Amino acid sequence: MEGKRVITPLSGESILHLKAGDMVSLSGRIYTARDSTHKRLLNYLAEGNALPFELEGAVIYYCGPTPPPPGRVMGSCGPTTSMRMDIFTLPLLEKGIKGMIGKGKRSQEIIAGIKKFKAVYFLAVGGAGAYLSRFVKGRKVLLFPELGTEALTELTVENFPLIVGVDAAGNTLGPHF
């Protein structure tokens, strides 16, 4: 997939030109987090702990990557349903994250938050986790290893194929999105 090239960490300038529906090739570091991880992450921050990565400009991928088969960096890394993360999203936007990756629509409250904080929501193709793992060049568990595949994990990606689902102006792919 050829798309607009975007590199993490994201800045307002790097994403303001993206429009809902644009195809994107994302490269850099992204961080995986699902439901349990989000809850722990917000508690961890509320307790005053420092993260092993910078939230400002970060991209959170709603994913629980599977362990790697022999000879691979990682196993399947498909997206999970994003609306389940909506209850955790606004506090992370307030702390500086600029991108989220998942599948499915977002609530109106989150779309308004994306617009307010000039962030972007990317869509990854559901059911394509094995394919998406080809774009992962590095993997490192950062926090909560006891959660197994749901641990907070740093992925280094190269030309990770995405579609802009909600742009920084709050535009979406359509009325049912």
N, C-alpha and C positions, 0 to 999 in steps of 0.2 A: 504494500500500500504506500503510495506516495502522498504525502500531506505536508502541511505547514510544519516546519521543524521548530520544536520548542524544547528548551533545555532547562532543567531544574538547577537551583531553586528558581521558582517563578517570581517575577516582579510585575508590578502593574503594567509597566511598559511592554513586557513580553507577552502579556495576554490580552491587552486591550484591543489588539487588531483581530483577535479570534472572534468568529461569529458562529452562532448556533448552526450546526450542520457541517461545519468545516471538518475535514479529515486532518488529523494531526499525527506526527511522528515524534514521540516524546523520548528524550534521552536524559540520563542523569540518575539521581537517587530519588526513590520514592519509598514510602513506608506503609507496610500492610497493617491493617487493623480492622477487626470485626467487632461485634457487639461487646463481648467480654473485655476485649482489649481497650475499647473506647472507655468503658466504665472505669477500668483500672487506671487508664491514662489520666482521666480527669481527676480522679482521687489522688493519684501520684502528684499531679501538679498542685492540687489544692493543699497538699501537705507541705508544699514548698520545695519539693525535690527538683533538681535540675535534670533535664533530658539529655541523652547522649547525642542529640541532634538539634538543630535549630528549627523551631516551628515557623519562624518568619520565612515565607516563600515555599514552605513544604507542600508536598503532594501526598495525600493519604489515599491509599488504594484499599477499597473494601474487599478484602481477599484473605483467605486462609490458605497460603500455598502448601502443597503437599511435599513430603520429603523427596529428595532427588533420587531417581533411579541411578544405577551405576553409570558413571561417565557423563552425567549431566549436572548442571548447576542446581537445578530444582525440578520438581515434578510439576503437576498441573497448577496453574495460578489464575483461575477464572474469577470473574467478579461475583459478588453477592449483591442482593437486593439493597439498594441505597436507602430507601425510605426507612429501613430499620435503624439506620444511623442518624436519622434526623434529630432525635432527642439529644444527641451529643454534638451536633455540628456547629451550632451558633457559638458555643464557648471556644471551640477551636478556631473558628473564623476570627473571633475577637482577639485571639492570641497570635494571629498572623498567618495561618495556613492560607494558601492561595489556590490550591487545587484539590479536587476529589475525583476519584475514579470508581465507577461502579456500574450497575445496570438498573434500568427502570427510572421512573419519574421521581421528582422531589416535591415536597410540600410547598405550598405558596409561601409559607414562612421562610423556608430555606432558600427559595428563589429570591425573595426579598433580601435575605442576608447575603447571598452571593452578589447581588447588585450593590448593596450597601458597602461591602468590604472589597469590592472589585476583585472577585475571585472567579473561578471557572469550575464547572462540573463536566468531566469527561465521561463518555460511555465506552466501555469495553464490551466486546461481543460475548454474551453469555453462551455457555456450552463450548467455548473455544479455549479452555484452560491449557490444554496440551500444546496447542498452537502458540498461545501467548507466551508460554514458557521459553520458547525459542529466542525471545527478545531479552531475556534476563541473562545478564553476564556475570552477576555477582549476587551473593545472598549472605546476610549476617543477622543473627538474632540479637536484638538490642536490649529488650526488656521482657519480663514475664515469660521466661522459657518454660515454666510449669504449665502454661496454656497450650503447649505443643504446637500444632499447626496454626493456632490463633495468637501466638506470641507476636509482640511488636517486632517486625522484621524489616531491615533495610534491604531493598533490592536495587541493584544497579542495572538500569535498562538502557537499551540502545534501539532507537527507532520503534518504540512500543506503539502499535497502531491503535488510535483512539478517534472518537468523534466528539465534537463539542456538543454536549446536551443542553447546557445553560451557559450563556456567555456572561461577561462581566457587566453587561447592560441589563441583564435579567431576561434576555430573549431565550426562548426555548424552541425545540424542534416542531412544536405545533400545539394546538389547543388541548389535545389529550395527553400531552407529555407532562 
